[in-house]
Amino acid sequence: MSGGSFRHPDELARALDRGAVAALAAAETAMRHSAKALVVEVQRNASGRPGPRVVTGRYRASWQSEVHRAGPVVVAEVGTSAPQGRRLEFGFVGVDSLGRHYNQPPFPHLGPAVQGFGPRLAQDLGRTVAEAL
């Protein structure tokens, strides 16, 4: 949004609308980049200890991101559809649906990535929106 004075409330309203559209588009772009970077970090963490070991690479490759926008809200989802994801992240002690007994420790890979990524995402979004305005 360009600086300056406004002689009429309608001028100010139009300038704010333009700034809001630009800021929302910039936030969506920043969110897409950040979500992809988070996937890369999770995949890195899922490449051996302290995270899970790589056997075939399919689990690591199953991590994806999607960004959705509904009005002024931008949401990024990062996850996997692999059935072992929850068990690898949190561990599992007990009997599974096939009757097998497990005492599997957790191998956190998503949690540590999200913890380190939150402050960076907030900073990136703030900077991106400020630049758009």
Summary of the structure (lengths in Angstrom):
residues: 133
radius of gyration: 21.1
end to end distance: 4.6
largest distance: 75.2
contacts: 329
relative contact order: 0.18
helix: 53%
strand: 17%
